[in-house]
């Protein structure tokens, strides 16, 4: 990551960081809903497939509205995250 002469992050890099953090937040929501990660409120691993669907739907909308406006790396990260979450969601619905 390159910085300005004053040590601050460049605005376009700040946007990339914020985008990645947004994707990661929804990935965490999905992982909690899949029971892979503890819910910080309850301290328990709980399944909530509605939360998983919400996270996937939100990331799908984000992918749709940012199509053609992302760097190759950001687009790939979003696509890979969605692919992984969708597969896990399908598996979770089988059980």
Kinemage of the C-alpha trace (Angstrom):
@kinemage 1
@onewidth
@group {chain A} dominant
@subgroup {mainchain}
@vectorlist {calphas} color= white
{ca unk a 1} P 0.000 0.000 0.000
{ca unk a 2} L 1.422 3.324 -1.012
{ca unk a 3} L 0.987 6.428 1.022
{ca unk a 4} L 1.076 10.150 0.412
{ca unk a 5} L 4.186 12.051 1.487
{ca unk a 6} L 2.484 12.888 4.793
{ca unk a 7} L 1.983 9.184 5.584
{ca unk a 8} L -1.746 9.087 4.847
{ca unk a 9} L -3.348 6.514 2.581
{ca unk a 10} L -4.374 7.720 -0.864
{ca unk a 11} L -8.150 8.196 -1.310
{ca unk a 12} L -8.510 5.449 -3.928
{ca unk a 13} L -6.713 3.010 -1.636
{ca unk a 14} L -8.904 4.057 1.270
{ca unk a 15} L -11.942 3.197 -0.875
{ca unk a 16} L -10.464 -0.212 -1.684
{ca unk a 17} L -9.824 -0.903 2.000
{ca unk a 18} L -13.357 0.120 2.926
{ca unk a 19} L -14.800 -2.031 0.140
{ca unk a 20} L -12.845 -5.076 1.326
{ca unk a 21} L -13.949 -4.460 4.900
{ca unk a 22} L -17.593 -4.279 3.786
{ca unk a 23} L -17.276 -7.614 1.993
{ca unk a 24} L -15.576 -9.114 5.070
{ca unk a 25} L -18.349 -7.862 7.371
{ca unk a 26} L -20.980 -9.668 5.324
{ca unk a 27} L -18.752 -12.723 5.101
{ca unk a 28} L -18.612 -12.779 8.911
{ca unk a 29} L -22.403 -12.423 9.142
{ca unk a 30} L -22.718 -15.441 6.863
{ca unk a 31} L -20.113 -17.462 8.775
{ca unk a 32} L -21.956 -16.792 12.037
{ca unk a 33} L -25.227 -17.824 10.386
{ca unk a 34} L -23.604 -21.028 9.177
{ca unk a 35} L -22.475 -21.794 12.708
{ca unk a 36} L -18.794 -21.578 11.749
{ca unk a 37} L -18.092 -18.624 14.000
{ca unk a 38} L -19.371 -17.624 17.427
{ca unk a 39} L -22.011 -14.959 17.697
{ca unk a 40} L -20.295 -12.205 19.722
{ca unk a 41} L -23.569 -11.369 21.472
{ca unk a 42} L -24.329 -14.888 22.720
{ca unk a 43} L -20.853 -16.419 22.641
{ca unk a 44} L -22.364 -19.481 20.915
{ca unk a 45} L -22.178 -20.988 17.458
{ca unk a 46} L -25.717 -20.855 16.117
{ca unk a 47} L -27.225 -21.523 12.695
{ca unk a 48} L -29.334 -18.788 11.144
{ca unk a 49} L -29.761 -19.448 7.434
{ca unk a 50} L -31.835 -16.278 6.998
{ca unk a 51} L -28.773 -14.268 8.051
{ca unk a 52} L -26.650 -16.203 5.563
{ca unk a 53} L -29.134 -15.482 2.768
{ca unk a 54} L -29.203 -11.800 3.750
{ca unk a 55} L -25.407 -11.585 3.572
{ca unk a 56} L -25.278 -13.368 0.207
{ca unk a 57} L -28.097 -11.239 -1.218
{ca unk a 58} L -26.375 -8.057 -0.055
{ca unk a 59} L -23.047 -9.056 -1.591
{ca unk a 60} L -24.829 -10.095 -4.798
{ca unk a 61} L -26.436 -6.649 -4.995
{ca unk a 62} L -23.036 -5.063 -4.367
{ca unk a 63} L -21.535 -7.148 -7.168
{ca unk a 64} L -24.340 -6.108 -9.523
{ca unk a 65} L -24.068 -2.384 -8.786
{ca unk a 66} L -20.264 -2.255 -8.905
{ca unk a 67} L -19.858 -4.332 -12.097
{ca unk a 68} L -17.196 -2.769 -14.278
{ca unk a 69} L -16.080 -0.346 -11.551
{ca unk a 70} L -13.808 -2.557 -9.460
{ca unk a 71} L -10.169 -3.450 -9.823
{ca unk a 72} L -9.423 -6.994 -10.908
{ca unk a 73} L -8.358 -7.868 -7.359
{ca unk a 74} L -11.466 -6.406 -5.708
{ca unk a 75} L -13.797 -8.032 -8.231
{ca unk a 76} L -12.042 -11.372 -7.784
{ca unk a 77} L -12.255 -11.129 -4.012
{ca unk a 78} L -15.976 -10.415 -4.127
{ca unk a 79} L -16.602 -13.200 -6.658
{ca unk a 80} L -14.585 -15.745 -4.665
{ca unk a 81} L -16.306 -14.767 -1.411
{ca unk a 82} L -19.739 -15.132 -2.982
{ca unk a 83} L -18.888 -18.474 -4.576
{ca unk a 84} L -17.677 -19.865 -1.268
{ca unk a 85} L -20.672 -18.582 0.697
{ca unk a 86} L -23.159 -19.867 -1.872
{ca unk a 87} L -21.657 -23.364 -1.769
{ca unk a 88} L -21.734 -23.390 2.030
{ca unk a 89} L -25.332 -22.127 2.021
{ca unk a 90} L -26.428 -24.907 -0.334
{ca unk a 91} L -24.671 -27.500 1.845
{ca unk a 92} L -26.266 -26.081 4.995
{ca unk a 93} L -29.724 -26.319 3.428
{ca unk a 94} L -29.189 -30.025 2.666
{ca unk a 95} L -28.876 -30.945 6.338
